[in-house]
Amino acid sequence: MSNNKYFVHSSAFVEDNVTIGDETKIWHQTQVRKGAKLGKKCILGKSVFVDFDVSIGDNVKIQNLVSVYHGVTIEDDVFVGPHVCFTNDYLPRATNQDWKLVETLIEKGVSIGANSTILCGITLGSYSMIGAGSVVTKDVQPFALVFGNPARFQGYVCYCGSVLLKTKEILSTGTMLQCKNCKKTVEL
């Protein structure tokens, strides 16, 4: 199913009515369900599962063995590490016919570390960073660094991913911080 605009490995299964952006690559044993929308220049690693009607923005990298379930929206420039799992049901039961979809939003520029679980109904704010192995149970503010089980606030990160140093000033709103690595300014 490859063409000159995107690549789909021969072992991948892409259902009908899927939108795939230019230069996107879908690798080994990945499944993309009907109605999914994949942006431009995305990379879906080995054995990724993208459920029906999921929306994934441009320049998104989804590493091996990630499950992106119905109700999850991933915006542009997001990194999803290997074995990350998203959920979409607060009260899962194998026999529940009346379950209710609970949506999750992953905003632009977020990075999610390997083996993290993202509970449904939350928003990961733009350019936030989730440490490996975290269980995220509540909203994460933009540029926040969180990790642990449950994931807790640990500080702030820059656009480039470098940790911004904690100071008393960070706790007030409207604070401007400059990254020592890339010299960009982050407004909190």
Phi and psi in degrees as a GROMACS rama.xvg file:
@    title "Ramachandran Plot"
@    xaxis  label "Phi"
@    yaxis  label "Psi"
@TYPE xy
-87.689  150.335  SER-2
-141.555  -173.455  ASN-3
-76.9221  -3.16347  ASN-4
-100.224  -30.7937  LYS-5
-150.341  170.503  TYR-6
-127.561  132.295  PHE-7
-127.403  118.847  VAL-8
-60.5431  147.893  HIS-9
-62.4354  -22.4905  SER-10
-89.3135  -6.88388  SER-11
-78.0429  154.655  ALA-12
-121.97  111.777  PHE-13
-114.753  117.298  VAL-14
-71.2641  171.413  GLU-15
-66.2782  160.595  ASP-16
61.4669  40.3023  ASN-17
-109.368  136.745  VAL-18
-99.3726  126.857  THR-19
-124.202  122.39  ILE-20
-74.5684  159.789  GLY-21
-56.1779  141.396  ASP-22
67.464  11.6274  GLU-23
-77.2148  144.658  THR-24
-123.993  126.946  LYS-25
-116.583  116.163  ILE-26
-97.4721  -170.39  TRP-27
-45.2198  131.067  HIS-28
56.4548  24.6376  GLN-29
-83.5917  145.044  THR-30
-120.521  129.004  GLN-31
-123.216  120.26  VAL-32
-87.1884  164.229  ARG-33
-54.4526  143.855  LYS-34
80.3085  -5.59611  GLY-35
-68.8049  148.18  ALA-36
-125.043  118.402  LYS-37
-111.56  128.877  LEU-38
-74.3439  -169.897  GLY-39
-78.4743  149.076  LYS-40
56.7371  35.1864  LYS-41
-89.3796  155.997  CYS-42
-129.451  121.175  ILE-43
-110.835  114.628  LEU-44
-71.9516  -171.143  GLY-45
-62.665  135.377  LYS-46
59.7122  34.0861  SER-47
-80.3639  142.143  VAL-48
-116.319  121.769  PHE-49
-116.563  114.078  VAL-50
-74.25  173.065  ASP-51
-64.6316  142.924  PHE-52
62.7854  14.2196  ASP-53
-71.7242  142.191  VAL-54
-114.039  125.046  SER-55
-125.389  127.902  ILE-56
-75.8236  -164.514  GLY-57
-81.9389  152.324  ASP-58
58.2972  36.4353  ASN-59
-96.8112  133.29  VAL-60
-112.235  118.376  LYS-61
-116.201  114.009  ILE-62
-77.0701  177.588  GLN-63
-55.4357  143.338  ASN-64
62.3051  36.4728  LEU-65
-97.5578  139.272  VAL-66
-112.159  118.386  SER-67
-112.497  101.142  VAL-68
-85.9538  161.221  TYR-69
-48.7772  135.063  HIS-70
100.173  -7.28311  GLY-71
-95.9108  132.72  VAL-72
-117.977  128.49  THR-73
-116.966  119.371  ILE-74
-81.334  -172.852  GLU-75
-65.6465  153.265  ASP-76
61.672  32.2247  ASP-77
-95.998  140.629  VAL-78
-110.548  126.563  PHE-79
-119.858  111.691  VAL-80
-68.6915  168.544  GLY-81
-61.1898  144.558  PRO-82
67.3021  16.5143  HIS-83
-71.3528  142.649  VAL-84
-129.199  128.447  CYS-85
-98.4655  152.201  PHE-86
-119.984  166.881  THR-87
-144.987  16.3503  ASN-88
-146.59  122.904  ASP-89
-71.9939  -30.1824  TYR-90
-125.54  66.8445  LEU-91
-72.2267  131.884  PRO-92
-142.786  142.059  ARG-93
-62.3816  -27.3073  ALA-94
-109.635  8.26613  THR-95
-78.0045  109.05  ASN-96
-83.786  -15.8769  GLN-97
-107.821  26.9509  ASP-98
-65.1677  153.06  TRP-99
-114.03  129.038  LYS-100
-65.1128  132.697  LEU-101
-121.027  116.145  VAL-102
-82.249  155.011  GLU-103
-134.072  139.707  THR-104
-120.025  125.809  LEU-105
-109.685  108.029  ILE-106
-78.2243  171.04  GLU-107
-51.714  134.82  LYS-108
79.3145  3.89688  GLY-109
-67.0429  145.963  VAL-110
-121.818  129.266  SER-111
-119.108  119.237  ILE-112
-71.0134  159.993  GLY-113
-53.0499  144.592  ALA-114
63.1341  21.8541  ASN-115
-86.0843  151.474  SER-116
-117.692  129.813  THR-117
-111.662  107.926  ILE-118
-68.7769  152.741  LEU-119
-72.344  160.843  CYS-120
84.8741  10.9084  GLY-121
-118.577  167.564  ILE-122
-121.176  130.535  THR-123
-96.5196  112.905  LEU-124
-65.3378  156.293  GLY-125
-53.2589  136.483  SER-126
59.7001  17.1069  TYR-127
-73.2741  163.147  SER-128
-132.161  129.991  MET-129
-109.029  119.484  ILE-130
-67.7671  153.544  GLY-131
-55.3734  140.208  ALA-132
75.9414  11.4075  GLY-133
-79.465  152.964  SER-134
-116.186  107.536  VAL-135
-94.4295  117.195  VAL-136
-113.49  -4.5559  THR-137
-150.516  167.873  LYS-138
-52.8882  148.422  ASP-139
-120.115  127.135  VAL-140
-72.1645  157.289  GLN-141
-54.7781  141.578  PRO-142
66.0394  5.5801  PHE-143
-77.9444  144.926  ALA-144
-103.14  122.496  LEU-145
-130.317  148.491  VAL-146
-161.772  164.064  PHE-147
112.19  -179.019  GLY-148
-132.234  100.034  ASN-149
-75.44  158.073  PRO-150
-64.3466  134.444  ALA-151
-127.858  152.79  ARG-152
-61.2259  131.801  PHE-153
-123.24  -12.6587  GLN-154
153.447  -159.087  GLY-155
-125.803  154.328  TYR-156
-124.923  157.185  VAL-157
-85.0977  173.337  CYS-158
-54.2267  -37.15  TYR-159
-78.8811  -9.95217  CYS-160
100.164  -10.7606  GLY-161
-67.3129  143.958  SER-162
-73.4107  131.421  VAL-163
-90.5008  135.84  LEU-164
-66.7927  141.024  LEU-165
-75.3737  136.195  LYS-166
-142.794  169.534  THR-167
-59.7405  -35.2351  LYS-168
-63.0431  -29.2259  GLU-169
-60.689  -29.9803  ILE-170
-73.7411  -18.4182  LEU-171
-89.5704  153.877  SER-172
-77.3676  153.755  THR-173
78.0294  15.0054  GLY-174
-75.1031  138.735  THR-175
-105.785  129.367  MET-176
-124.248  143.932  LEU-177
-111.373  134.489  GLN-178
-75.9726  132.551  CYS-179
-72.9075  -22.6188  LYS-180
-81.4934  -60.7569  ASN-181
-101.936  -8.08053  CYS-182
72.2905  6.41946  LYS-183
-71.9254  156.115  LYS-184
-102.514  136.326  THR-185
-115.489  127.074  VAL-186
-101.722  124.346  GLU-187
